[in-house]
Amino acid sequence: MNFDFTDEEKNFFSEIAETMETVAENRNFESGDLDTVRGNLAEALTALAPTGYLKLGLNAENAPVSGTLPLMAAMEQLSGISPSLFLAVEMSTRMFGRVVTLGEEAGKGSDILSALAAGKTVGAVALSEESLNVENDPLTTTATRDGDVVLVNGTKSLVVNGPLADWYAVVGMLDEKAAVFFVEKDAPGLTLTDRQGTMGYDGVAISGLELDGCRVPADRVLEPFDATTLLEKLKLCENQILIASSLGLMQASYETARDYAKQHRSGGKPIIAYQEVGFKLSEMLTLYQTAQLYAYRAAWMADDNPKEAGVLTLCAKVFCTESAEIVAGKSLQVQSKDGYLAGGKSERSYRCAKYGQIAGVSTEIARVKIGDAALGRL
């Protein structure tokens, strides 16, 4: 098990960071109305497409690097620059894109996949219904056949990129089996709810979907799937995204606190000279680097031993997402009143961190699954 990256991979990570830092100089990715958020995402996708970043993990030809481990490291670079932009890009390209790849063998969705890799379309996955928890509650979105189309009925909540997406991958049931329905933004019977405000990720557009007899061509339906198997695939991908997001939040929080401690003075000396501040920085760095190693090992395992990767990814998600909140909190403490003021990286990270604990497989359900695995029940 070797987490050392090749020179080619390191150069690619640097290219991602430099590209997005240049774009971020002229844009605020962490807030804005729908038009602003739409423009931000379009600008980012246009900048990322030539680098090949949008091809990663999608079985695309000529991807600059391959494997889940370098993908995790590349995602960490983007997350550290802008958590909101990261979530919007990944839920479109990686999450939605991987759903599309499920239809490759059947020859479905290749046109959508090409547009995603070129940064010319935005996707969204509509999975959650009454709550973010789809582990214990059955899918209530259903479809019936009507000739060469299916009619989809249901309500979806907290759809990341909902107000911006060109395509939606709606997960539901058809003929008592799980299925994915690719719905275009202007499809008859599709209605978007108002943009939903959230505690963090202010620069992401989130809404719900209402489907009332929404007509979807049969060639835009992926079926049939075992519901448990399909949800496990989707949640594994979402968990990997949330893990990478947590790493970026920790990186931003730690570096902000470190730099502040060097520059800010109290009692005639930089506050980094105070032992208690040094202790907090050491604890933050320890959590961040441990989380990074945990995330990298889970990513490596996803390719080396996929059967074991699921539980290890849950372990990494619990540790990384909870550590992100702790590290952000300690960063706020180091910065005192300056950290508490709205608009800083640590304040933003603190608000964003909670999402990682409740989205994907929640940390509570993850602990149950990890315990079941430890007892040999999985």
TIVOFI-105325 format. One record per residue: x, y, z of N, C-alpha, C in turn. Coordinates in steps of 0.05 Angstrom, whole numbers. Layout:
N
<atom <X Y Z> <X Y Z> <X Y Z>>
...
//
This chain:
378
<atom <17 -24 0> <0 0 0> <18 25 0>>
<atom <18 39 -22> <36 62 -25> <20 86 -34>>
<atom <20 107 -18> <4 131 -24> <22 152 -37>>
<atom <45 145 -46> <62 165 -60> <53 167 -88>>
<atom <50 192 -97> <39 197 -124> <62 201 -144>>
<atom <57 194 -169> <77 198 -190> <80 228 -196>>
<atom <101 235 -209> <106 263 -217> <83 272 -235>>
<atom <73 255 -252> <51 262 -270> <26 269 -254>>
<atom <21 253 -234> <-2 258 -217> <1 284 -201>>
<atom <24 288 -190> <29 312 -175> <27 337 -192>>
<atom <37 336 -217> <34 358 -235> <4 363 -242>>
<atom <-11 342 -244> <-39 345 -249> <-53 359 -226>>
<atom <-47 350 -201> <-59 363 -178> <-52 393 -177>>
<atom <-28 399 -183> <-20 428 -183> <-35 443 -205>>
<atom <-39 430 -227> <-53 444 -249> <-82 450 -241>>
<atom <-95 431 -227> <-122 436 -217> <-123 459 -198>>
<atom <-104 459 -179> <-104 480 -159> <-99 507 -172>>
<atom <-79 509 -190> <-72 534 -203> <-95 544 -221>>
<atom <-108 526 -235> <-130 533 -252> <-153 546 -237>>
<atom <-160 533 -215> <-183 542 -200> <-177 567 -183>>
<atom <-152 569 -173> <-144 593 -159> <-145 617 -177>>
<atom <-138 613 -202> <-140 636 -221> <-169 644 -225>>
<atom <-187 624 -229> <-215 630 -232> <-227 643 -207>>
<atom <-218 634 -184> <-229 643 -159> <-221 672 -152>>
<atom <-200 682 -165> <-191 709 -160> <-212 730 -168>>
<atom <-228 724 -188> <-248 743 -198> <-276 736 -191>>
<atom <-280 715 -175> <-308 706 -169> <-310 698 -140>>
<atom <-334 703 -129> <-341 693 -102> <-358 668 -106>>
<atom <-347 645 -101> <-361 620 -105> <-379 612 -82>>
<atom <-378 628 -60> <-391 619 -35> <-418 632 -30>>
<atom <-429 648 -48> <-455 659 -45> <-465 670 -71>>
<atom <-490 678 -72> <-501 690 -96> <-528 681 -104>>
<atom <-542 697 -120> <-568 689 -130> <-564 667 -151>>
<atom <-587 657 -162> <-585 635 -181> <-569 642 -205>>
<atom <-572 666 -216> <-557 673 -240> <-527 673 -234>>
<atom <-519 683 -210> <-491 684 -203> <-480 656 -199>>
<atom <-495 639 -185> <-486 611 -181> <-484 597 -207>>
<atom <-503 601 -225> <-502 589 -251> <-477 597 -267>>
<atom <-472 623 -266> <-448 633 -280> <-422 623 -268>>
<atom <-422 620 -241> <-398 609 -227> <-393 580 -236>>
<atom <-414 564 -237> <-410 536 -244> <-402 534 -273>>
<atom <-414 549 -290> <-407 548 -319> <-378 556 -323>>
<atom <-369 577 -309> <-341 586 -311> <-322 564 -301>>
<atom <-329 551 -279> <-312 530 -268> <-310 506 -287>>
<atom <-333 498 -297> <-333 475 -315> <-317 481 -341>>
<atom <-319 505 -351> <-304 513 -375> <-274 512 -369>>
<atom <-266 521 -345> <-238 521 -338> <-227 493 -333>>
<atom <-244 476 -321> <-235 449 -314> <-234 429 -337>>
<atom <-251 433 -357> <-254 414 -379> <-227 409 -393>>
<atom <-211 430 -400> <-186 425 -415> <-166 409 -398>>
<atom <-168 410 -372> <-149 395 -355> <-154 365 -354>>
<atom <-178 357 -362> <-186 329 -360> <-197 321 -334>>
<atom <-200 340 -315> <-210 334 -288> <-238 323 -290>>
<atom <-255 332 -308> <-282 324 -310> <-285 295 -321>>
<atom <-264 284 -331> <-265 256 -342> <-259 235 -320>>
<atom <-248 244 -298> <-239 225 -278> <-262 208 -267>>
<atom <-258 182 -265> <-278 164 -253> <-301 158 -271>>
<atom <-301 166 -297> <-324 162 -314> <-317 144 -338>>
<atom <-296 129 -335> <-288 110 -357> <-283 125 -383>>
<atom <-276 150 -382> <-272 166 -406> <-244 161 -417>>
<atom <-242 163 -444> <-216 160 -457> <-199 185 -452>>
<atom <-172 180 -451> <-153 202 -448> <-155 217 -422>>
<atom <-165 204 -401> <-165 217 -374> <-136 220 -365>>
<atom <-129 243 -353> <-101 249 -346> <-90 230 -325>>
<atom <-106 220 -307> <-98 200 -287> <-120 180 -284>>
<atom <-114 157 -272> <-135 137 -268> <-134 126 -240>>
<atom <-156 117 -230> <-157 105 -204> <-171 124 -184>>
<atom <-182 111 -163> <-197 126 -143> <-179 142 -125>>
<atom <-154 132 -120> <-136 146 -102> <-128 174 -114>>
<atom <-117 175 -138> <-111 202 -149> <-136 219 -152>>
<atom <-159 207 -157> <-184 222 -158> <-190 235 -131>>
<atom <-186 221 -109> <-190 232 -83> <-172 256 -78>>
<atom <-146 253 -85> <-127 275 -81> <-134 299 -99>>
<atom <-143 294 -123> <-151 316 -141> <-176 330 -130>>
<atom <-195 315 -120> <-219 327 -109> <-212 344 -84>>
<atom <-192 335 -69> <-184 351 -45> <-174 378 -53>>
<atom <-160 380 -76> <-149 405 -85> <-172 425 -90>>
<atom <-192 416 -104> <-215 434 -111> <-231 441 -86>>
<atom <-235 422 -69> <-250 427 -44> <-237 448 -27>>
<atom <-210 448 -26> <-196 467 -9> <-198 495 -19>>
<atom <-204 499 -45> <-207 526 -57> <-235 536 -53>>
<atom <-255 520 -57> <-283 528 -54> <-301 504 -48>>
<atom <-311 502 -24> <-328 479 -18> <-354 479 -34>>
<atom <-366 503 -38> <-391 504 -53> <-387 496 -82>>
<atom <-366 507 -94> <-361 499 -122> <-355 470 -124>>
<atom <-339 459 -105> <-332 431 -105> <-357 414 -105>>
<atom <-376 420 -87> <-400 403 -84> <-416 404 -110>>
<atom <-419 428 -122> <-434 431 -146> <-422 415 -169>>
<atom <-395 418 -172> <-381 404 -194> <-383 374 -190>>
<atom <-378 364 -166> <-376 335 -161> <-404 322 -163>>
<atom <-424 335 -153> <-451 323 -154> <-461 322 -183>>
<atom <-451 339 -200> <-457 338 -228> <-440 318 -243>>
<atom <-414 323 -242> <-396 307 -258> <-392 279 -247>>
<atom <-385 276 -222> <-378 250 -211> <-403 235 -203>>
<atom <-421 246 -187> <-444 231 -177> <-463 225 -200>>
<atom <-472 246 -214> <-490 242 -237> <-476 226 -259>>
<atom <-451 233 -264> <-436 219 -285> <-433 190 -281>>
<atom <-429 182 -256> <-426 153 -250> <-453 139 -253>>
<atom <-475 152 -248> <-501 140 -253> <-504 136 -283>>
<atom <-495 155 -299> <-497 152 -328> <-481 128 -338>>
<atom <-457 124 -326> <-440 101 -334> <-454 74 -330>>
<atom <-474 73 -313> <-488 48 -308> <-502 39 -333>>
<atom <-508 58 -351> <-522 51 -376> <-504 47 -400>>
<atom <-478 48 -396> <-459 46 -419> <-462 20 -434>>
<atom <-465 -3 -419> <-466 -28 -433> <-491 -30 -450>>
<atom <-513 -17 -442> <-538 -17 -457> <-538 5 -478>>
<atom <-516 20 -481> <-515 41 -501> <-532 65 -494>>
<atom <-537 69 -469> <-554 92 -461> <-537 113 -447>>
<atom <-542 138 -454> <-529 160 -440> <-502 168 -449>>
<atom <-492 157 -471> <-465 164 -480> <-464 193 -488>>
<atom <-485 204 -499> <-485 232 -507> <-484 250 -483>>
<atom <-498 242 -461> <-497 258 -437> <-469 257 -425>>
<atom <-457 234 -425> <-431 230 -413> <-410 247 -428>>
<atom <-411 248 -454> <-392 265 -469> <-395 294 -463>>
<atom <-420 303 -460> <-425 331 -453> <-415 338 -425>>
<atom <-418 319 -406> <-408 323 -379> <-378 326 -379>>
<atom <-364 308 -393> <-335 309 -394> <-324 335 -407>>
<atom <-340 346 -425> <-333 371 -438> <-341 396 -423>>
<atom <-355 392 -401> <-364 415 -385> <-387 430 -397>>
<atom <-402 417 -415> <-423 430 -429> <-451 425 -419>>
<atom <-453 409 -398> <-479 403 -387> <-476 400 -357>>
<atom <-498 404 -342> <-499 401 -313> <-519 380 -306>>
<atom <-511 362 -288> <-529 340 -280> <-535 342 -250>>
<atom <-557 328 -242> <-564 327 -214> <-576 299 -209>>
<atom <-571 289 -186> <-582 263 -178> <-605 268 -158>>
<atom <-629 259 -164> <-652 262 -146> <-657 235 -133>>
<atom <-647 233 -108> <-649 208 -93> <-666 210 -68>>
<atom <-660 230 -51> <-673 233 -26> <-702 241 -30>>
<atom <-720 232 -12> <-748 239 -13> <-756 254 11>>
<atom <-768 241 31> <-777 255 55> <-753 265 71>>
<atom <-731 251 71> <-707 259 86> <-683 250 70>>
<atom <-659 256 81> <-634 247 67> <-630 217 71>>
<atom <-645 205 89> <-641 177 95> <-656 159 75>>
<atom <-642 145 58> <-655 125 41> <-646 97 49>>
<atom <-633 95 72> <-624 69 81> <-647 52 92>>
<atom <-664 65 108> <-686 51 122> <-713 55 109>>
<atom <-716 77 94> <-742 83 82> <-742 74 53>>
<atom <-764 61 44> <-765 52 16> <-768 76 -3>>
<atom <-760 72 -28> <-765 92 -48> <-794 94 -55>>
<atom <-806 118 -53> <-834 121 -59> <-839 133 -86>>
<atom <-818 142 -100> <-821 151 -128> <-825 127 -145>>
<atom <-847 127 -161> <-854 103 -177> <-859 111 -206>>
<atom <-859 92 -223> <-864 97 -252> <-881 74 -263>>
<atom <-897 81 -283> <-913 61 -297> <-908 63 -327>>
<atom <-911 42 -341> <-905 42 -370> <-930 52 -385>>
<atom <-924 66 -406> <-945 76 -424> <-934 77 -452>>
<atom <-935 53 -465> <-924 51 -492> <-893 53 -491>>
<atom <-883 72 -507> <-854 75 -508> <-843 96 -489>>
<atom <-859 103 -468> <-850 121 -447> <-858 110 -420>>
<atom <-847 121 -399> <-856 114 -372> <-865 140 -359>>
<atom <-884 138 -342> <-895 161 -328> <-886 160 -299>>
<atom <-871 180 -290> <-858 180 -264> <-873 199 -245>>
<atom <-878 189 -221> <-892 204 -201> <-877 203 -174>>
<atom <-873 226 -162> <-859 226 -136> <-849 254 -129>>
<atom <-837 256 -106> <-826 281 -96> <-798 276 -86>>
<atom <-779 293 -94> <-752 290 -86> <-743 316 -71>>
<atom <-726 313 -51> <-718 336 -35> <-687 339 -36>>
<atom <-678 363 -30> <-649 368 -27> <-633 358 -52>>
<atom <-641 367 -75> <-627 359 -100> <-606 380 -105>>
<atom <-581 373 -102> <-559 391 -107> <-558 397 -137>>
<atom <-556 422 -144> <-557 431 -172> <-585 431 -184>>
<atom <-605 426 -167> <-633 424 -177> <-641 447 -195>>
<atom <-637 472 -186> <-646 495 -203> <-630 499 -228>>
<atom <-606 486 -230> <-588 492 -252> <-585 469 -272>>
<atom <-594 445 -265> <-588 421 -281> <-602 421 -308>>
<atom <-587 409 -327> <-599 404 -353> <-612 376 -354>>
<atom <-601 358 -337> <-611 331 -335> <-613 323 -305>>
<atom <-633 306 -299> <-636 295 -272> <-637 265 -274>>
<atom <-621 252 -257> <-623 223 -254> <-641 218 -230>>
<atom <-666 212 -235> <-686 207 -215> <-687 178 -208>>
<atom <-683 171 -183> <-682 143 -174> <-709 136 -163>>
<atom <-721 114 -173> <-747 106 -164> <-752 76 -169>>
<atom <-777 69 -170> <-784 41 -174> <-801 37 -199>>
<atom <-795 16 -214> <-810 9 -238> <-813 -21 -238>>
<atom <-838 -31 -240> <-843 -59 -240> <-831 -73 -215>>
<atom <-833 -59 -193> <-823 -69 -167> <-793 -73 -166>>
<atom <-779 -61 -184> <-749 -61 -184> <-740 -32 -185>>
<atom <-716 -27 -174> <-704 0 -175> <-697 7 -204>>
<atom <-700 32 -210> <-693 42 -237> <-684 71 -235>>
<atom <-670 80 -256> <-662 108 -258> <-674 120 -282>>
<atom <-687 143 -279> <-700 157 -301> <-685 183 -307>>
<atom <-676 185 -332> <-662 210 -340> <-682 229 -350>>
<atom <-686 251 -335> <-707 270 -341> <-694 296 -350>>
<atom <-702 307 -373> <-692 333 -382> <-706 355 -367>>
<atom <-693 378 -365> <-702 400 -348> <-730 410 -357>>
<atom <-737 408 -382> <-762 418 -392> <-783 396 -396>>
<atom <-778 373 -384> <-796 350 -388> <-824 356 -377>>
<atom <-845 349 -392> <-873 353 -382> <-877 338 -356>>
<atom <-889 351 -337> <-895 338 -311> <-873 342 -290>>
<atom <-852 356 -298> <-830 361 -279> <-833 390 -268>>
<atom <-833 393 -242> <-834 420 -230> <-812 422 -209>>
<atom <-798 445 -209> <-777 450 -189> <-789 467 -167>>
<atom <-782 460 -142> <-790 477 -120> <-771 501 -118>>
<atom <-778 519 -101> <-760 542 -97> <-733 533 -87>>
<atom <-713 549 -91> <-686 544 -81> <-687 542 -50>>
<atom <-675 521 -40> <-675 516 -11> <-651 528 3>>
<atom <-655 543 24> <-633 554 39> <-622 533 58>>
<atom <-596 533 61> <-582 513 79> <-563 527 97>>
<atom <-554 513 118> <-536 525 138> <-509 531 126>>
<atom <-500 514 108> <-474 517 95> <-476 514 65>>
<atom <-454 515 52> <-453 513 22> <-472 534 10>>
<atom <-468 559 17> <-485 580 8> <-483 585 -22>>
<atom <-461 576 -35> <-458 580 -63> <-468 557 -80>>
<atom <-483 539 -68> <-495 516 -83> <-525 521 -86>>
<atom <-535 514 -109> <-564 516 -114> <-577 489 -109>>
<atom <-595 489 -89> <-608 464 -81> <-638 469 -82>>
<atom <-653 449 -92> <-682 451 -92> <-694 423 -90>>
<atom <-720 422 -91> <-734 396 -92> <-746 393 -120>>
<atom <-755 368 -126> <-768 362 -152> <-795 350 -146>>
<atom <-814 357 -162> <-841 345 -161> <-846 333 -189>>
<atom <-853 307 -189> <-858 294 -215> <-886 284 -214>>
<atom <-902 294 -233> <-930 287 -235> <-936 277 -263>>
<atom <-935 251 -265> <-938 239 -292> <-917 248 -311>>
<atom <-893 252 -301> <-871 262 -318> <-864 241 -339>>
<atom <-864 248 -364> <-860 230 -386> <-830 227 -393>>
<atom <-821 203 -391> <-792 197 -397> <-791 175 -418>>
<atom <-777 180 -440> <-774 160 -461> <-762 134 -450>>
<atom <-770 112 -460> <-760 86 -449> <-730 83 -453>>
<atom <-719 96 -474> <-690 94 -478> <-674 112 -460>>
<atom <-688 127 -442> <-675 143 -422> <-680 131 -394>>
<atom <-686 105 -393> <-691 91 -368> <-670 69 -364>>
<atom <-657 68 -341> <-639 46 -335> <-653 28 -316>>
<atom <-655 2 -323> <-669 -17 -307> <-661 -45 -316>>
<atom <-669 -66 -300> <-677 -64 -271> <-652 -66 -254>>
<atom <-654 -56 -229> <-633 -58 -210> <-644 -70 -184>>
<atom <-628 -85 -170> <-634 -91 -142> <-631 -66 -126>>
<atom <-652 -58 -112> <-652 -32 -98> <-628 -29 -79>>
<atom <-622 -50 -64> <-600 -49 -44> <-573 -45 -58>>
<atom <-569 -60 -80> <-544 -58 -95> <-541 -30 -107>>
<atom <-562 -20 -119> <-561 7 -132> <-555 28 -111>>
<atom <-569 28 -89> <-565 48 -68> <-537 47 -57>>
<atom <-526 23 -54> <-499 20 -44> <-479 33 -63>>
<atom <-483 30 -89> <-465 42 -109> <-467 73 -107>>
<atom <-491 83 -106> <-495 112 -105> <-483 123 -79>>
<atom <-488 110 -57> <-479 121 -32> <-448 119 -29>>
<atom <-436 99 -41> <-407 97 -41> <-395 121 -55>>
<atom <-406 128 -78> <-396 151 -93> <-401 177 -77>>
<atom <-425 180 -66> <-431 204 -51> <-413 207 -26>>
<atom <-408 184 -13> <-391 185 10> <-362 193 3>>
<atom <-352 183 -20> <-326 191 -28> <-324 221 -33>>
<atom <-345 233 -45> <-346 262 -50> <-346 277 -23>>
<atom <-362 268 -4> <-364 281 22> <-338 279 38>>
<atom <-324 256 35> <-298 253 48> <-278 274 37>>
<atom <-277 276 10> <-259 295 -2> <-266 324 6>>
<atom <-292 329 8> <-301 356 17> <-291 362 45>>
<atom <-292 342 62> <-283 345 90> <-253 351 91>>
<atom <-238 338 74> <-209 343 73> <-204 372 66>>
<atom <-219 382 46> <-215 410 37> <-223 429 59>>
<atom <-244 423 74> <-252 441 96> <-231 441 118>>
<atom <-219 418 124> <-198 417 144> <-173 432 135>>
<atom <-166 429 110> <-142 443 100> <-146 473 102>>
<atom <-169 483 94> <-174 512 95> <-174 522 124>>
<atom <-187 507 142> <-189 515 170> <-161 515 183>>
<atom <-146 494 179> <-119 493 191> <-101 515 181>>
<atom <-100 518 155> <-81 538 143> <-90 567 151>>
<atom <-115 572 153> <-125 598 162> <-116 604 191>>
<atom <-120 584 208> <-113 587 236> <-82 590 240>>
<atom <-67 574 225> <-38 576 226> <-28 603 218>>
<atom <-38 613 195> <-29 639 186> <-37 661 204>>
<atom <-61 659 215> <-71 680 234> <-53 680 259>>
<atom <-46 656 269> <-30 654 293> <-3 666 290>>
<atom <8 665 265> <34 676 260> <33 707 258>>
<atom <11 718 249> <9 746 243> <-4 762 265>>
<atom <-23 751 280> <-38 766 300> <-21 767 326>>
<atom <-21 790 339> <-5 794 363> <-23 799 387>>
<atom <-15 789 410> <-29 793 435> <-8 793 457>>
<atom <-9 813 474> <11 815 496> <38 821 485>>
<atom <40 833 462> <66 841 451> <80 819 435>>
<atom <67 797 430> <80 776 414> <59 760 398>>
<atom <68 747 376> <49 732 360> <35 710 377>>
<atom <9 706 372> <-5 687 390> <5 658 386>>
<atom <20 653 365> <30 626 361> <51 620 383>>
<atom <61 641 396> <81 637 417> <68 626 443>>
<atom <41 628 444> <28 617 468> <24 587 465>>
<atom <30 573 486> <30 543 484> <3 532 477>>
<atom <-19 544 488> <-45 534 483> <-53 536 453>>
<atom <-44 558 440> <-49 561 412> <-34 539 396>>
<atom <-9 535 404> <7 514 391> <-6 486 395>>
<atom <-17 481 418> <-31 455 422> <-55 452 403>>
<atom <-70 474 400> <-93 472 382> <-85 467 353>>
<atom <-64 481 345> <-54 477 318> <-44 448 314>>
<atom <-31 437 334> <-20 410 332> <-43 390 330>>
<atom <-64 395 346> <-87 377 345> <-101 378 318>>
<atom <-103 403 308> <-116 406 282> <-101 392 260>>
<atom <-74 395 260> <-58 383 239> <-59 352 242>>
<atom <-59 342 267> <-60 313 271> <-86 302 260>>
<atom <-108 315 266> <-134 305 255> <-135 307 225>>
<atom <-125 329 214> <-126 332 185> <-109 311 171>>
<atom <-84 307 180> <-67 288 167> <-76 259 171>>
<atom <-87 253 194> <-99 226 199> <-123 221 181>>
<atom <-140 242 178> <-163 239 161> <-154 236 132>>
<atom <-134 250 124> <-124 247 97> <-114 219 91>>
<atom <-99 208 110> <-89 181 106> <-112 161 105>>
<atom <-132 165 122> <-155 148 123> <-170 149 96>>
<atom <-174 173 86> <-188 177 61> <-172 164 38>>
<atom <-146 167 38> <-130 156 17> <-130 125 17>>
<atom <-130 114 41> <-131 85 43> <-158 74 33>>
<atom <-179 88 40> <-206 79 31> <-207 81 1>>
<atom <-196 102 -11> <-196 106 -40> <-179 84 -53>>
<atom <-156 78 -42> <-139 57 -53> <-153 30 -52>>
<atom <-167 25 -30> <-181 0 -27> <-204 -3 -47>>
<atom <-216 20 -55> <-238 19 -74> <-230 5 -100>>
<atom <-204 8 -107> <-194 -5 -132> <-181 -31 -126>>
<atom <-167 -33 -103> <-152 -57 -97> <-169 -80 -87>>
<atom <-189 -74 -71> <-206 -94 -60> <-234 -83 -56>>
<atom <-250 -80 -77> <-276 -67 -76> <-295 -79 -55>>
<atom <-293 -106 -51> <-311 -119 -32> <-307 -108 -3>>
<atom <-283 -100 3> <-277 -90 30> <-279 -60 31>>
<atom <-281 -47 8> <-280 -17 8> <-304 -4 20>>
<atom <-327 -17 19> <-352 -4 29> <-350 3 58>>
<atom <-343 -16 75> <-341 -12 104> <-318 8 110>>
<atom <-296 4 97> <-273 22 103> <-280 51 95>>
<atom <-295 54 73> <-304 81 65> <-323 93 86>>
<atom <-340 76 98> <-357 86 120> <-341 95 144>>
<atom <-320 79 150> <-302 87 172> <-289 114 167>>
<atom <-280 117 142> <-266 142 134> <-286 165 135>>
<atom <-311 160 126> <-330 182 126> <-337 191 154>>
<atom <-341 173 172> <-346 180 200> <-323 197 211>>
<atom <-299 188 208> <-276 202 219> <-272 229 205>>
<atom <-272 229 179> <-266 254 164> <-287 275 169>>
<atom <-313 268 167> <-333 288 169> <-335 299 197>>
<atom <-332 282 217> <-333 292 245> <-307 308 252>>
<atom <-285 300 241> <-260 315 246> <-261 342 233>>
<atom <-275 345 210> <-277 371 197> <-291 391 215>>
<atom <-311 383 229> <-325 401 247> <-307 409 271>>
<atom <-292 389 281> <-274 395 304> <-252 414 295>>
<atom <-240 408 272> <-218 425 263> <-227 454 257>>
<atom <-251 456 245> <-261 483 239> <-268 497 265>>
<atom <-278 483 285> <-284 495 311> <-259 505 325>>
<atom <-238 490 324> <-213 498 337> <-201 522 322>>
<atom <-204 522 296> <-194 545 280> <-209 571 288>>
<atom <-235 569 292> <-250 592 301> <-240 602 329>>
<atom <-234 583 346> <-224 589 373> <-198 604 372>>
<atom <-180 595 354> <-154 608 352> <-157 637 342>>
<atom <-177 641 324> <-180 668 313> <-198 686 329>>
<atom <-211 675 350> <-227 691 369> <-249 706 354>>
<atom <-251 732 359> <-273 748 347> <-271 749 316>>
<atom <-246 749 306> <-242 749 277> <-253 724 264>>
<atom <-250 702 278> <-261 677 267> <-291 675 268>>
<atom <-303 689 288> <-332 688 291> <-346 705 271>>
<atom <-333 725 260> <-345 742 241> <-352 727 215>>
<atom <-375 733 203> <-384 719 179> <-365 725 156>>
<atom <-362 705 138> <-346 709 114> <-319 696 114>>
<atom <-309 688 137> <-282 676 138> <-283 646 129>>
<atom <-260 636 122> <-258 608 113> <-266 589 135>>
<atom <-257 594 160> <-263 576 182> <-292 576 189>>
<atom <-304 600 189> <-333 602 195> <-349 587 173>>
<atom <-341 590 149> <-354 576 126> <-350 546 129>>
<atom <-326 537 136> <-321 509 139> <-338 497 162>>
<atom <-340 512 183> <-355 502 206> <-385 497 198>>
<atom <-396 516 183> <-424 513 175> <-427 490 154>>
<atom <-407 487 137> <-409 466 117> <-405 438 128>>
<atom <-389 436 150> <-381 410 159> <-404 391 167>>
<atom <-425 403 178> <-447 386 187> <-461 371 164>>
<atom <-461 382 141> <-474 369 118> <-461 342 113>>
<atom <-435 340 115> <-421 315 109> <-429 293 129>>
<atom <-438 301 152> <-446 280 172> <-474 270 168>>
<atom <-491 285 155> <-519 276 151> <-525 267 123>>
<atom <-509 276 103> <-513 268 76> <-499 241 70>>
<atom <-504 230 47> <-493 203 41> <-504 183 61>>
<atom <-487 166 71> <-495 149 94> <-489 165 119>>
<atom <-509 172 135> <-505 189 159> <-486 175 178>>
<atom <-473 190 195> <-453 178 213> <-466 159 232>>
<atom <-492 164 239> <-506 145 257> <-510 118 243>>
<atom <-521 119 219> <-525 94 204> <-499 81 197>>
<atom <-479 97 191> <-452 86 185> <-441 70 208>>
<atom <-445 80 232> <-435 66 256> <-449 39 259>>
<atom <-475 38 253> <-490 13 255> <-479 -7 235>>
<atom <-474 2 210> <-463 -15 189> <-435 -25 196>>
<atom <-419 -7 207> <-392 -14 214> <-393 -35 237>>
<atom <-411 -31 256> <-414 -51 277> <-423 -78 267>>
<atom <-442 -78 248> <-451 -103 236> <-429 -117 221>>
<atom <-412 -102 208> <-389 -114 194> <-369 -126 214>>
<atom <-365 -112 236> <-347 -122 256> <-357 -148 269>>
<atom <-383 -151 269> <-395 -176 281> <-401 -197 260>>
<atom <-392 -191 235> <-396 -211 214> <-424 -213 203>>
<atom <-440 -191 207> <-467 -192 197> <-470 -182 169>>
<atom <-449 -169 158> <-450 -160 130> <-433 -178 112>>
//
